[in-house]
Amino acid sequence: MNLNQIVNMVTRIFIRKGVNWGIKKGTDAVVHRGKTPAAPTPAQDAQARQARDIAKRARKAAQLTRRIGR
């Protein structure tokens, strides 16, 4: 591997990190545009908790399905 390939590889890594950072910041700005950061209501907390429980059950079901399929 010559020096030019190494420089290109390192440059690509930094450019990729920079582009990903910019995309993340841009999408966050669009999502949060016009909204004030406020504490979630108890109903929102309950809904988030329920969503986490459903996701956990789905992961366990997928794991069980993979285990059975072996």
C-alpha positions as CSV (number, residue, x, y, z in Angstrom):
1,M,0.0,0.0,0.0
2,N,1.6,3.3,-1.0
3,L,1.4,6.7,0.6
4,N,-1.2,8.0,-1.8
5,Q,-3.6,5.2,-0.9
6,I,-3.1,5.8,2.8
7,V,-3.8,9.5,2.5
8,N,-6.9,8.8,0.4
9,M,-8.2,6.3,3.0
10,V,-7.6,8.7,5.9
11,T,-9.2,11.6,4.0
12,R,-12.3,9.5,3.2
13,I,-12.7,8.7,6.8
14,F,-12.7,12.3,7.9
15,I,-14.9,13.4,5.0
16,R,-17.4,10.6,5.8
17,K,-17.5,11.7,9.5
18,G,-18.0,15.3,8.5
19,V,-20.8,14.6,6.1
20,N,-22.6,12.3,8.6
21,W,-22.3,15.0,11.3
22,G,-23.8,17.6,8.9
23,I,-26.6,15.3,7.8
24,K,-27.5,14.5,11.5
25,K,-27.4,18.2,12.4
26,G,-29.6,19.1,9.4
27,T,-32.2,16.4,10.1
28,D,-32.3,17.4,13.8
29,A,-32.8,21.0,12.9
30,V,-35.7,20.1,10.5
31,V,-37.3,17.8,13.1
32,H,-37.1,20.3,16.0
33,R,-38.0,23.4,13.9
34,G,-40.5,25.6,15.7
35,K,-40.8,23.4,18.8
36,T,-39.8,24.4,22.2
37,P,-38.1,21.7,24.3
38,A,-40.6,20.8,27.0
39,A,-40.9,18.0,29.5
40,P,-43.0,15.1,28.2
41,T,-46.5,14.8,29.7
42,P,-47.4,11.8,31.7
43,A,-49.4,10.4,28.8
44,Q,-46.4,10.7,26.5
45,D,-44.3,9.0,29.1
46,A,-46.8,6.1,29.3
47,Q,-46.9,5.9,25.5
48,A,-43.1,5.8,25.3
49,R,-42.9,3.1,28.0
50,Q,-45.5,1.0,26.2
51,A,-43.6,1.4,22.9
52,R,-40.4,0.2,24.6
53,D,-42.2,-2.8,26.0
54,I,-43.6,-3.7,22.6
55,A,-40.2,-3.4,21.0
56,K,-38.7,-5.6,23.8
57,R,-41.3,-8.3,23.2
58,A,-40.7,-8.1,19.4
59,R,-36.9,-8.6,19.9
60,K,-37.6,-11.6,22.2
61,A,-40.0,-13.1,19.7
62,A,-37.4,-12.7,16.9
63,Q,-34.7,-14.2,19.1
64,L,-37.0,-17.2,19.9
65,T,-37.8,-17.6,16.2
66,R,-34.2,-17.7,15.3
67,R,-33.5,-20.2,18.1
68,I,-36.3,-22.5,16.9
69,G,-35.1,-22.3,13.3
70,R,-31.7,-23.8,14.1
